[in-house]
Amino acid sequence: MIAILGARGLSLSWAQYLSDDPNLITATLRRTFAGNEVVFSTGGIGATPDDHTRQCAAAALGVGLHLHPEAERLITERIREMNQGVLSSDENRQRMKMGEFPMGANIIPNPYNRIPGFQLHEHYFVPGFPVMAWPMLEWVLDQYYADHFHRSPQAERALLVFHTAESSLTPLMEQVEASFPGIKVFSLPTVGITAPDGTRSRGYIELGVKGDADRVPEAFSMLRNGVVALNAPFEELTQ
């Protein structure tokens, strides 16, 4: 999802993993429906006993489930396409449950097997399988949010700093952020490890800046000059 958003000049604000607990899923969706964020939900929209997302989305909004007419048509086409018996069979009636969405939902097309996802209040629910989820999420972005693409081009520059304590870099990081409002400075330490043959890799800190593409070069220059002033050994990462 980070890559899909990044290709469109967008970014991920947060991610949360939930267990197959209906109470937890319902409470989480009730909270996010009350906000104004765009939310992508993957997984749990099938028809097996551990799939609760469709039901929980309905409960969170206080609405019922119904068989969406377009979902019914698409699932019927899939059943016939796969020669999966008469539509009235118990197995196919179970398959139809995958088209039971909360009242008021719109469908999200699934180019892989036609079994759709659904959309409610800027919440987009797709299967957990990447081969389905990725193109479905791309469709959502291209269909509904194209006017948001690349509004503010973002960039990132970083270097690897060796043999230096993170605490000694903190004042520099604070100074760069204070000098360039909106630019974020990040620090990602890596601890050296000892291999089975006894050799030890070097620990380092990935130190960098990210934000508005027009401001990143100047902010990075300040960061780099600060590392030089500390006499800290470093390697600049290729852009």
C-alpha positions as CSV (number, residue, x, y, z in Angstrom):
1,M,0.0,0.0,0.0
2,I,2.9,2.3,0.7
3,A,4.2,1.7,-2.8
4,I,0.8,2.1,-4.4
5,L,0.2,5.4,-2.7
6,G,3.8,6.6,-3.3
7,A,3.5,6.1,-7.0
8,R,0.6,8.7,-6.9
9,G,2.3,11.2,-4.7
10,L,0.4,10.1,-1.6
11,S,1.5,8.5,1.7
12,L,0.2,6.2,4.4
13,S,-0.7,7.9,7.7
14,W,-1.2,4.8,9.9
15,A,-1.7,1.0,9.8
16,Q,-3.4,-1.2,12.3
17,Y,-3.7,-5.0,12.4
18,L,-6.8,-6.5,14.0
19,S,-7.6,-10.0,15.1
20,D,-10.7,-11.9,14.0
21,D,-12.6,-10.5,16.9
22,P,-16.0,-9.0,15.9
23,N,-16.2,-6.7,18.9
24,L,-12.7,-5.3,18.2
25,I,-13.4,-4.9,14.5
26,T,-16.8,-3.2,15.1
27,A,-15.3,-0.8,17.7
28,T,-12.4,0.1,15.4
29,L,-14.7,0.8,12.4
30,R,-17.1,2.8,14.6
31,R,-14.2,5.0,15.5
32,T,-12.9,5.4,12.0
33,F,-16.3,6.0,10.4
34,A,-16.7,8.9,12.9
35,G,-13.5,10.5,11.5
36,N,-12.8,12.0,8.2
37,E,-9.9,9.8,7.0
38,V,-9.7,7.6,3.9
39,V,-9.5,4.0,5.2
40,F,-8.5,0.9,3.3
41,S,-9.5,-2.4,4.9
42,T,-8.1,-5.7,3.6
43,G,-9.3,-9.2,4.5
44,G,-12.3,-10.7,6.3
45,I,-14.9,-10.1,3.6
46,G,-15.4,-13.8,2.7
47,A,-18.1,-16.1,3.8
48,T,-16.4,-18.4,6.2
49,P,-16.9,-18.3,10.0
50,D,-13.7,-16.3,10.6
51,D,-14.8,-13.5,8.2
52,H,-16.5,-10.8,10.1
53,T,-15.7,-7.5,8.3
54,R,-18.9,-7.1,6.3
55,Q,-21.0,-7.8,9.4
56,C,-18.9,-5.5,11.6
57,A,-19.0,-2.6,9.1
58,A,-22.8,-2.9,9.1
59,A,-22.9,-3.0,12.9
60,A,-20.6,0.0,13.2
61,L,-23.0,2.0,11.2
62,G,-26.2,0.6,12.7
63,V,-27.5,-0.7,9.3
64,G,-28.4,-4.2,8.0
65,L,-26.8,-6.4,5.4
66,H,-28.4,-7.1,2.1
67,L,-27.4,-8.9,-1.1
68,H,-26.2,-6.1,-3.4
69,P,-27.8,-6.6,-6.8
70,E,-24.6,-5.9,-8.8
71,A,-22.6,-8.2,-6.5
72,E,-25.3,-10.9,-7.0
73,R,-24.9,-10.5,-10.8
74,L,-21.1,-10.7,-10.7
75,I,-21.0,-13.7,-8.4
76,T,-23.6,-15.5,-10.6
77,E,-21.4,-14.9,-13.6
78,R,-18.4,-16.3,-11.7
79,I,-20.4,-19.4,-10.6
80,R,-21.5,-20.1,-14.2
81,E,-18.1,-19.3,-15.6
82,M,-16.5,-21.9,-13.3
83,N,-19.3,-24.5,-13.9
84,Q,-20.0,-24.7,-10.2
85,G,-23.4,-26.3,-10.3
86,V,-26.9,-25.0,-10.0
87,L,-27.3,-21.6,-8.4
88,S,-29.7,-22.9,-5.7
89,S,-27.2,-25.4,-4.3
90,D,-26.2,-24.9,-0.7
91,E,-22.6,-24.3,-1.8
92,N,-23.6,-21.5,-4.2
93,R,-26.0,-19.9,-1.7
94,Q,-23.0,-19.7,0.6
95,R,-21.0,-18.1,-2.1
96,M,-23.7,-15.4,-2.5
97,K,-23.1,-14.3,1.1
98,M,-19.9,-12.7,-0.2
99,G,-22.2,-10.2,-1.9
100,E,-24.1,-9.3,1.2
101,F,-22.9,-5.8,2.0
102,P,-24.1,-3.1,4.5
103,M,-27.0,-1.1,3.2
104,G,-25.9,1.9,1.2
105,A,-22.6,0.3,0.0
106,N,-21.2,0.6,-3.5
107,I,-19.1,-2.2,-5.0
108,I,-15.4,-2.2,-5.8
109,P,-14.7,-4.4,-8.9
110,N,-12.3,-7.3,-8.6
111,P,-10.5,-8.0,-11.8
112,Y,-9.1,-11.3,-10.6
113,N,-12.3,-13.3,-10.0
114,R,-15.1,-10.8,-10.1
115,I,-16.1,-11.3,-6.4
116,P,-16.4,-7.6,-5.5
117,G,-15.4,-5.6,-2.5
118,F,-17.4,-2.6,-1.2
119,Q,-17.2,1.0,-0.3
120,L,-18.9,3.0,2.5
121,H,-18.1,6.6,3.6
122,E,-14.6,6.7,2.3
123,H,-13.9,3.3,3.7
124,Y,-12.9,0.7,1.1
125,F,-13.1,-3.0,1.9
126,V,-11.2,-5.5,-0.3
127,P,-10.0,-9.1,0.1
128,G,-6.8,-10.0,1.9
129,F,-5.2,-11.7,-1.1
130,P,-2.6,-9.3,-2.6
131,V,-3.4,-10.5,-6.1
132,M,-6.9,-9.1,-5.7
133,A,-6.3,-6.3,-3.1
134,W,-3.6,-4.4,-5.0
135,P,-5.5,-3.8,-8.3
136,M,-8.7,-3.1,-6.4
137,L,-7.0,-0.5,-4.2
138,E,-5.4,1.1,-7.3
139,W,-8.8,1.3,-8.9
140,V,-10.2,3.1,-5.9
141,L,-7.4,5.6,-5.9
142,D,-7.6,6.2,-9.6
143,Q,-11.4,6.4,-9.6
144,Y,-12.0,8.6,-6.6
145,Y,-8.8,10.4,-5.7
146,A,-7.0,11.3,-8.9
147,D,-7.4,15.0,-8.1
148,H,-5.2,14.4,-5.0
149,F,-2.3,12.9,-6.9
150,H,1.1,14.7,-6.8
151,R,-0.4,17.8,-5.2
152,S,2.8,18.3,-3.2
153,P,5.7,16.3,-4.7
154,Q,7.6,14.5,-1.9
155,A,11.3,13.5,-1.7
156,E,13.7,11.8,0.7
157,R,17.5,12.0,1.1
158,A,19.5,10.0,3.6
159,L,23.0,8.9,4.6
160,L,24.5,6.2,6.8
161,V,26.3,7.4,9.9
162,F,28.9,5.1,11.6
163,H,30.4,4.9,15.1
164,T,28.1,7.7,16.4
165,A,25.6,7.7,19.2
166,E,22.1,8.6,18.2
167,S,22.0,11.0,21.2
168,S,24.8,13.1,19.7
169,L,22.8,13.5,16.5
170,T,19.6,14.6,18.2
171,P,20.5,18.3,18.5
172,L,21.3,18.4,14.8
173,M,18.0,16.7,13.9
174,E,16.1,19.2,16.1
175,Q,17.9,22.1,14.5
176,V,17.1,20.9,10.9
177,E,13.4,20.5,11.7
178,A,13.3,23.9,13.4
179,S,14.9,25.5,10.3
180,F,12.7,23.8,7.8
181,P,9.0,23.6,9.0
182,G,7.2,20.7,7.4
183,I,10.4,18.7,6.8
184,K,10.7,15.5,8.8
185,V,14.1,14.2,10.0
186,F,14.3,10.5,10.6
187,S,16.8,8.3,12.4
188,L,16.9,4.5,12.0
189,P,19.6,2.8,14.0
190,T,20.9,-0.7,13.0
191,V,22.8,-2.7,15.6
192,G,25.9,-4.6,14.3
193,I,25.5,-8.4,14.5
194,T,28.0,-11.2,14.8
195,A,27.8,-13.8,12.1
196,P,28.4,-17.6,12.8
197,D,32.0,-17.2,11.5
198,G,32.7,-14.6,14.1
199,T,32.8,-11.6,11.9
200,R,30.8,-8.6,13.1
201,S,28.9,-6.2,10.8
202,R,29.1,-2.5,11.4
203,G,26.3,-0.8,13.2
204,Y,25.0,2.4,11.7
205,I,22.3,5.0,11.8
206,E,20.3,5.8,8.7
207,L,19.8,9.5,9.0
208,G,17.7,11.5,6.6
209,V,15.1,14.1,5.7
210,K,11.8,13.8,3.9
211,G,9.0,16.1,2.8
212,D,8.4,18.8,0.2
213,A,10.6,18.0,-2.8
214,D,11.6,21.6,-3.2
215,R,12.9,21.9,0.4
216,V,14.5,18.5,0.9
217,P,17.9,19.4,-0.9
218,E,18.6,22.4,1.3
219,A,17.5,20.6,4.5
220,F,19.6,17.6,3.6
221,S,22.6,19.8,2.9
222,M,22.3,21.3,6.4
223,L,22.0,17.8,7.9
224,R,25.0,16.5,6.0
225,N,27.1,19.5,7.0
226,G,26.1,18.9,10.6
227,V,27.4,15.3,10.4
228,V,30.6,16.6,8.9
229,A,31.0,19.1,11.7
230,L,30.6,16.2,14.2
231,N,33.5,14.4,12.5
232,A,31.2,11.4,12.2
233,P,32.1,8.9,9.4
234,F,29.2,8.5,6.9
235,E,28.2,7.2,3.5
236,E,25.7,9.1,1.4
237,L,22.9,6.9,0.0
238,T,22.3,7.0,-3.7
239,Q,19.1,8.9,-4.6
